[in-house]
Amino acid sequence: MRILQVNTADRGGGAEGSAWNLFDRYRTAGQQSWLAVGRKYSNDPDVLEIPRGRAPSAVGRLLQHGADAVRSQEGRLPGMRCLARGLDRLAWPERLADWWHGRDETQFPGCADLPGLCPAPPDIIHCHNLHGWYFDLGVLPGLSQRQPLILNLRDSWAITGHCAYFVDCERWRQGCGNCPHLDVYPACRRDATAANWQRKAAIYAQSRLYVTAPSQWLLAQAQQSMLPAAEYRVIANGIDTACFRPGDRAAARAALGLPADAPTVLFASASSKNIYKDPATMAQAILAMTERVPSLQVLCVGAALPDRALRHLAIRQLAYVRDPQKMAQLYRAADLFVHTAKAEAFGKTVTEAMACGTPVVASAVGGIVEQIIAGETGFLCPAGDAAGMADAAVEFFAADADRRAAMRASAAQRGACFSLDRQVRAFLGWYEEILAQEPWRGRTGG
């Protein structure tokens, strides 16, 4: 098969990492695989950067050139992405107007002919995260009439007026409007959420889409929304179980300079602006655990912890880890992985930790509850319940060695169920089913 995937970028975590893994494994499996992205960071010839189009005026083209120069420094200097977007908006008056009025920005003409980017016509188009300032949903009706098109939900953005997760708001069911959370990602300047919602509904009504999600929780939202589908299907995210697997815990700790026998917890820290990952509860959980578990070692990987109350604690702060092997070593070094979240479509770090034999303490939200078997592979707590998470840690460390060993073994067995190979087989099998149902679309090149 010739498979075209579409995503925000070819490097990163979450949806970016998942799409890349599928793209690469498809090639290993002998398929013709391409990945079209809004931002290309690799030199891979099968990664196709979506053109941004030519600005409509001479001044706009100068501004766009400046934006491209700034964008090239994104990974080196802070604030470059925001500056590049500002220049791009000035280059495109319609885009600037959309931003100013809080509407979804739609002036991305390069996505109108995604199949034309490929050396040969794709048999199927598999779209991942379509927000991220690079894609216009308005091209979906035309694309879906040319090739079978899969919309792979990564969060709730496709069915809301602007937000990636609605958390405690139910307005998405009736059409949004009067949004109580304009500041959450992706933020809006003004409340055009009802118009955004209606535009999405109109686009979906003219499209023929196959919709998938990594969890039943997220798929159920889609089925209750304005997003109709020719078929809905759950296909869980996959992890590389050759990398994320049990290993030598003592060696992992020695490499980090940690005491061999000290109780150790690992947190993935997030920016204070990311309310979905709930950094406030994470800080409270760290405080509660260190008060109740003597000699507790705390590892935090990701954003720097902003909470002043934590500064007196001996916390090992580690920058964001891009190398999967290094991340696997961190999971192995910990007795528990703690995941605080207010919303989560899947939570790939949860399965990665379990696959390394590390039980997980996590919020009972979204797709997480479909992964953790409470009491066997970890513990589930209500969102925001820092005290409950501390109780779970105390229960684990107070348990006898046999129970802790049993939980580690169960976690490893459960994590291995979410292998990347399983995900690849599931998608390739689904592609074949779709193409068999619609032989008049796709396979235009023989």
C-alpha positions as CSV (number, residue, x, y, z in Angstrom):
1,M,0.0,0.0,0.0
2,R,0.9,3.6,-0.4
3,I,0.1,5.4,2.9
4,L,0.2,9.1,3.5
5,Q,0.1,10.3,7.1
6,V,-0.5,13.9,8.1
7,N,0.7,15.5,11.3
8,T,1.9,18.6,12.9
9,A,5.7,17.8,12.9
10,D,8.0,14.8,12.4
11,R,9.7,15.2,15.8
12,G,8.2,15.4,19.3
13,G,6.2,13.5,21.8
14,G,2.6,12.5,21.9
15,A,1.0,12.5,18.4
16,E,4.2,13.4,16.7
17,G,6.1,10.4,18.1
18,S,3.2,8.1,17.5
19,A,2.8,9.2,13.8
20,W,6.5,8.9,13.2
21,N,6.7,5.4,14.7
22,L,3.9,4.2,12.4
23,F,5.4,5.9,9.4
24,D,8.8,4.3,10.0
25,R,7.3,0.8,10.8
26,Y,5.2,0.9,7.7
27,R,8.4,1.2,5.7
28,T,10.0,-1.7,7.6
29,A,6.9,-3.7,6.8
30,G,7.4,-3.1,3.0
31,Q,4.8,-0.4,2.5
32,Q,5.3,2.8,0.7
33,S,5.0,5.3,3.5
34,W,5.1,9.1,3.6
35,L,4.6,11.7,6.4
36,A,3.3,15.2,5.5
37,V,4.0,17.7,8.2
38,G,3.5,21.3,9.0
39,R,7.1,21.6,10.4
40,K,9.9,19.3,9.2
41,Y,12.9,18.9,11.4
42,S,14.4,15.7,10.0
43,N,16.2,15.1,6.7
44,D,14.2,12.0,5.9
45,P,13.2,12.1,2.2
46,D,9.9,10.5,2.9
47,V,8.9,13.3,5.2
48,L,7.1,16.0,3.1
49,E,6.8,19.5,4.4
50,I,3.4,21.0,3.6
51,P,3.9,24.3,1.6
52,R,2.7,27.4,3.3
53,G,1.6,29.0,0.1
54,R,2.5,32.4,-1.4
55,A,1.4,35.4,0.5
56,P,-1.1,37.6,-1.5
57,S,1.0,40.8,-1.6
58,A,4.6,41.8,-2.1
59,V,4.8,43.1,1.5
60,G,3.2,39.9,2.7
61,R,5.9,37.9,0.9
62,L,8.7,39.9,2.6
63,L,7.0,39.2,5.9
64,Q,6.6,35.6,5.1
65,H,10.3,35.4,4.2
66,G,11.1,36.9,7.6
67,A,8.8,34.4,9.3
68,D,10.6,31.5,7.6
69,A,14.0,32.8,8.8
70,V,12.7,33.1,12.3
71,R,11.1,29.7,12.2
72,S,14.4,28.1,11.3
73,Q,15.6,29.2,14.8
74,E,12.7,27.7,16.7
75,G,14.6,24.9,18.4
76,R,17.5,27.2,19.4
77,L,16.0,30.4,20.8
78,P,12.9,30.8,23.0
79,G,9.9,32.7,21.6
80,M,10.8,32.1,18.0
81,R,7.6,30.2,17.2
82,C,5.4,33.0,18.5
83,L,7.3,35.6,16.5
84,A,7.1,33.5,13.3
85,R,3.4,33.2,13.7
86,G,3.0,36.9,14.3
87,L,4.9,37.6,11.1
88,D,2.9,35.0,9.2
89,R,-0.4,36.6,10.3
90,L,0.7,40.0,9.1
91,A,1.6,38.4,5.8
92,W,-1.9,37.0,5.4
93,P,-4.7,39.5,6.2
94,E,-7.4,36.8,6.3
95,R,-5.3,34.8,8.8
96,L,-4.8,37.9,10.9
97,A,-8.5,38.7,10.9
98,D,-9.3,35.1,12.0
99,W,-6.9,35.3,14.9
100,W,-8.1,38.7,15.9
101,H,-11.8,37.5,16.1
102,G,-11.0,34.2,17.7
103,R,-11.9,32.1,14.7
104,D,-9.9,29.0,13.6
105,E,-7.1,30.2,11.3
106,T,-7.7,28.7,7.9
107,Q,-5.3,30.3,5.5
108,F,-3.1,27.3,4.8
109,P,-3.5,26.8,1.1
110,G,-0.6,24.2,0.9
111,C,-2.8,21.5,2.3
112,A,-5.3,21.6,-0.5
113,D,-3.4,19.1,-2.6
114,L,-1.7,16.8,-0.1
115,P,-1.7,13.7,-2.4
116,G,0.2,15.9,-4.9
117,L,3.1,16.1,-2.5
118,C,3.7,12.3,-2.9
119,P,5.8,10.8,-5.7
120,A,2.8,8.5,-6.4
121,P,-0.9,8.8,-5.5
122,P,-1.5,7.4,-2.0
123,D,-4.0,4.7,-1.5
124,I,-5.1,6.0,1.9
125,I,-4.7,9.2,3.9
126,H,-4.3,9.0,7.6
127,C,-4.6,12.3,9.4
128,H,-3.4,12.7,13.0
129,N,-3.4,16.0,14.9
130,L,-4.9,18.7,12.7
131,H,-4.6,21.6,15.0
132,G,-1.1,23.1,15.5
133,W,-1.3,26.0,13.1
134,Y,-0.7,24.3,9.7
135,F,-4.0,22.8,8.5
136,D,-7.3,23.9,7.1
137,L,-10.2,21.5,7.9
138,G,-11.9,23.0,4.8
139,V,-9.9,20.7,2.6
140,L,-11.3,17.5,4.1
141,P,-14.4,17.2,1.9
142,G,-12.3,17.3,-1.3
143,L,-9.6,15.0,0.1
144,S,-12.1,12.4,1.3
145,Q,-13.6,12.1,-2.1
146,R,-10.3,11.3,-3.7
147,Q,-8.8,8.8,-1.3
148,P,-10.2,7.1,1.8
149,L,-9.4,9.4,4.7
150,I,-8.9,8.4,8.3
151,L,-9.2,11.0,11.1
152,N,-7.1,9.8,14.0
153,L,-8.3,11.8,17.1
154,R,-5.5,12.7,19.5
155,D,-7.6,14.9,21.8
156,S,-11.0,16.5,21.7
157,W,-10.2,19.6,19.5
158,A,-12.0,18.2,16.4
159,I,-15.4,18.2,18.3
160,T,-15.1,21.5,20.3
161,G,-15.1,25.2,19.4
162,H,-11.4,25.6,20.3
163,C,-10.1,23.6,23.2
164,A,-8.0,20.4,23.1
165,Y,-9.9,19.0,26.1
166,F,-13.2,20.4,27.5
167,V,-12.4,19.1,31.1
168,D,-15.5,20.2,33.1
169,C,-17.4,21.9,30.2
170,E,-20.3,20.2,28.3
171,R,-21.0,23.0,25.8
172,W,-19.3,21.0,23.0
173,R,-22.5,18.8,22.9
174,Q,-24.8,21.7,22.0
175,G,-22.5,23.8,19.8
176,C,-20.2,25.7,22.2
177,G,-20.4,29.5,22.6
178,N,-20.1,31.5,25.9
179,C,-16.8,29.6,26.4
180,P,-15.6,29.6,30.0
181,H,-12.0,28.7,29.1
182,L,-10.8,30.8,26.2
183,D,-7.3,30.8,27.7
184,V,-6.7,27.0,27.6
185,Y,-4.8,25.4,24.8
186,P,-5.2,26.2,21.9
187,A,-6.3,29.7,23.3
188,C,-8.6,32.1,21.6
189,R,-8.5,35.9,21.7
190,R,-12.3,36.3,21.5
191,D,-15.2,33.9,21.8
192,A,-15.9,32.6,18.3
193,T,-16.3,29.1,19.6
194,A,-19.9,28.7,18.3
195,A,-18.9,29.7,14.8
196,N,-15.8,27.4,14.9
197,W,-18.0,24.5,16.1
198,Q,-20.6,25.2,13.3
199,R,-17.9,25.4,10.7
200,K,-16.4,22.0,11.7
201,A,-19.9,20.5,11.7
202,A,-20.5,21.8,8.2
203,I,-17.2,20.4,6.9
204,Y,-17.7,17.0,8.5
205,A,-21.2,16.8,6.9
206,Q,-19.7,17.2,3.5
207,S,-16.9,14.6,4.1
208,R,-16.6,10.9,4.2
209,L,-14.4,10.1,7.2
210,Y,-13.2,7.0,9.0
211,V,-12.6,8.0,12.7
212,T,-10.3,6.3,15.1
213,A,-9.1,7.1,18.6
214,P,-6.6,5.5,21.0
215,S,-9.2,5.0,23.7
216,Q,-12.9,4.0,24.0
217,W,-13.3,7.2,26.1
218,L,-12.3,9.5,23.3
219,L,-14.1,7.5,20.6
220,A,-17.3,7.7,22.6
221,Q,-17.0,11.5,22.6
222,A,-16.8,11.5,18.9
223,Q,-19.8,9.2,18.5
224,Q,-21.8,11.7,20.7
225,S,-20.6,14.8,18.7
226,M,-21.2,16.4,15.4
227,L,-18.5,14.2,13.8
228,P,-20.2,11.5,11.7
229,A,-18.1,8.6,10.4
230,A,-18.3,5.8,7.8
231,E,-16.9,3.7,10.7
232,Y,-15.6,4.4,14.2
233,R,-12.8,2.2,15.6
234,V,-10.6,2.1,18.7
235,I,-6.9,1.4,18.0
236,A,-4.7,2.0,21.0
237,N,-1.4,3.8,20.7
238,G,1.6,1.5,20.5
239,I,5.0,1.6,22.2
240,D,8.3,0.0,21.2
241,T,8.4,-2.9,23.6
242,A,12.0,-3.8,22.4
243,C,13.0,-0.5,24.1
244,F,10.4,-0.2,26.9
245,R,10.8,-3.5,28.8
246,P,11.9,-4.6,32.3
247,G,15.6,-4.3,32.9
248,D,18.2,-4.1,35.7
249,R,16.8,-1.7,38.2
250,A,20.0,-1.5,40.2
251,A,22.0,-0.6,37.1
252,A,19.5,2.1,36.2
253,R,19.8,3.7,39.6
254,A,23.6,3.5,39.6
255,A,23.7,5.3,36.3
256,L,21.7,8.1,37.9
257,G,23.6,8.1,41.2
258,L,20.6,7.0,43.2
259,P,20.7,4.9,46.3
260,A,20.0,1.3,45.4
261,D,17.3,0.7,48.1
262,A,15.7,4.1,48.5
263,P,12.0,4.4,47.6
264,T,11.9,6.3,44.3
265,V,9.1,8.0,42.3
266,L,9.2,9.5,38.8
267,F,7.0,12.4,37.6
268,A,6.7,13.8,34.1
269,S,6.5,17.5,34.9
270,A,4.7,20.0,32.6
271,S,4.6,23.8,32.2
272,S,2.5,25.7,34.7
273,K,0.4,26.8,31.7
274,N,-0.6,23.2,30.8
275,I,-3.7,22.8,32.9
276,Y,-4.4,19.4,31.3
277,K,-1.4,17.9,32.9
278,D,-2.3,19.5,36.2
279,P,1.1,20.7,37.5
280,A,-0.5,22.1,40.7
281,T,-1.7,18.6,41.7
282,M,1.7,17.2,40.8
283,A,3.5,19.7,43.2
284,Q,1.0,18.9,46.0
285,A,1.5,15.1,45.4
286,I,5.3,15.5,45.7
287,L,4.9,17.4,48.9
288,A,2.5,14.9,50.4
289,M,4.6,11.9,49.4
290,T,7.9,13.3,50.7
291,E,6.2,14.0,54.0
292,R,4.9,10.5,54.4
293,V,7.5,8.3,52.8
294,P,10.9,8.6,54.6
295,S,14.0,9.0,52.4
296,L,11.9,9.2,49.2
297,Q,13.8,10.0,46.1
298,V,11.9,12.2,43.6
299,L,12.8,12.3,39.8
300,C,11.1,14.9,37.6
301,V,11.6,14.9,33.8
302,G,10.4,17.7,31.6
303,A,9.6,21.3,32.5
304,A,11.2,22.9,35.5
305,L,9.1,22.8,38.7
306,P,7.8,26.4,39.4
307,D,6.3,25.7,42.8
308,R,8.4,27.5,45.5
309,A,7.2,25.1,48.1
310,L,9.3,22.4,46.4
311,R,12.6,24.2,46.4
312,H,13.8,22.9,49.7
313,L,13.3,19.3,48.6
314,A,16.0,17.2,47.1
315,I,14.3,16.7,43.7
316,R,16.4,15.4,40.8
317,Q,15.2,17.7,37.9
318,L,15.9,16.4,34.4
319,A,15.3,18.1,31.1
320,Y,12.9,16.7,28.5
321,V,14.3,13.4,27.3
322,R,14.1,12.7,23.6
323,D,16.0,9.4,23.6
324,P,13.6,6.5,24.2
325,Q,16.4,4.3,25.7
326,K,17.2,7.0,28.3
327,M,13.6,7.4,29.1
328,A,13.2,3.6,29.6
329,Q,16.2,3.7,32.0
330,L,14.4,6.4,34.1
331,Y,11.2,4.3,34.2
332,R,13.3,1.3,35.4
333,A,15.0,3.4,38.1
334,A,11.7,4.3,39.7
335,D,9.5,2.2,42.0
336,L,6.5,4.2,40.9
337,F,5.6,6.5,38.0
338,V,3.1,9.2,39.0
339,H,0.9,10.8,36.3
340,T,-1.3,13.7,37.3
341,A,-3.8,14.8,34.6
342,K,-7.2,16.5,34.4
343,A,-7.7,15.0,30.9
344,E,-5.8,12.4,28.8
345,A,-6.8,10.7,25.6
346,F,-4.5,7.8,26.2
347,G,-1.4,8.6,28.2
348,K,1.5,6.8,26.4
349,T,3.9,7.4,29.3
350,V,1.6,5.2,31.4
351,T,2.1,2.2,29.1
352,E,5.8,2.9,28.7
353,A,6.3,2.9,32.5
354,M,4.3,-0.3,32.9
355,A,6.1,-2.0,30.1
356,C,9.4,-1.3,32.0
357,G,7.9,-3.1,35.0
358,T,7.1,0.1,36.9
359,P,3.6,0.4,38.5
360,V,1.7,3.7,37.9
361,V,-0.2,6.0,40.2
362,A,-2.5,8.1,37.9
363,S,-5.6,10.2,37.7
364,A,-8.7,8.2,36.8
365,V,-9.5,10.2,33.7
366,G,-10.0,9.6,30.0
367,G,-8.1,6.7,28.4
368,I,-5.9,6.1,31.4
369,V,-8.6,4.0,33.2
370,E,-8.5,1.6,30.2
371,Q,-4.8,0.9,30.7
372,I,-4.2,0.6,34.5
373,I,-5.7,-2.4,36.3
374,A,-6.3,-0.8,39.7
375,G,-4.5,-2.8,42.5
376,E,-2.6,-4.9,40.0
377,T,-0.6,-2.7,37.7
378,G,-1.0,0.5,39.6
379,F,-3.4,2.8,41.4
380,L,-6.2,5.1,40.1
381,C,-7.2,8.3,42.0
382,P,-9.7,11.0,41.3
383,A,-8.3,13.9,39.3
384,G,-6.7,16.5,41.6
385,D,-6.5,14.1,44.5
386,A,-2.9,14.7,45.6
387,A,-3.6,13.1,49.1
388,G,-5.0,10.0,47.4
389,M,-1.9,9.7,45.3
390,A,0.3,9.9,48.4
391,D,-1.9,7.2,50.0
392,A,-1.3,5.0,47.0
393,A,2.5,5.5,47.3
394,V,2.4,4.7,51.0
395,E,0.4,1.6,50.4
396,F,2.9,0.4,47.7
397,F,6.0,1.0,49.8
398,A,4.4,-0.5,52.9
399,A,3.5,-3.7,51.1
400,D,5.7,-6.7,51.4
401,A,8.3,-7.6,48.8
402,D,6.2,-10.3,47.2
403,R,3.3,-7.9,46.5
404,R,5.6,-5.2,45.1
405,A,7.2,-7.8,42.8
406,A,3.8,-9.1,41.7
407,M,2.7,-5.6,40.8
408,R,5.9,-5.0,38.8
409,A,5.4,-8.3,36.9
410,S,1.7,-7.5,36.2
411,A,2.6,-4.0,35.1
412,A,5.2,-5.3,32.6
413,Q,2.8,-7.9,31.2
414,R,0.1,-5.2,30.8
415,G,2.4,-2.7,29.2
416,A,3.6,-5.3,26.7
417,C,0.0,-5.6,25.4
418,F,0.3,-2.1,23.9
419,S,3.1,-2.9,21.5
420,L,3.8,-0.9,18.4
421,D,3.8,-4.1,16.3
422,R,0.2,-4.7,17.4
423,Q,-0.8,-1.1,16.5
424,V,0.9,-1.4,13.1
425,R,-1.0,-4.7,12.3
426,A,-4.3,-3.2,13.4
427,F,-3.9,-0.2,11.1
428,L,-2.7,-2.1,8.1
429,G,-5.5,-4.5,8.5
430,W,-8.0,-1.7,8.7
431,Y,-6.6,0.0,5.7
432,E,-7.1,-3.2,3.7
433,E,-10.7,-3.5,4.9
434,I,-11.4,0.1,3.9
435,L,-9.9,-0.3,0.4
436,A,-11.8,-3.6,-0.1
437,Q,-15.0,-1.7,0.7
438,E,-14.2,1.2,-1.6
439,P,-12.2,-0.2,-4.5
440,W,-13.1,2.8,-6.7
441,R,-11.1,5.1,-4.4
442,G,-7.3,4.7,-3.8
443,R,-4.9,2.4,-5.6
444,T,-5.0,4.8,-8.6
445,G,-1.4,3.9,-9.5
446,G,-1.9,0.2,-9.9
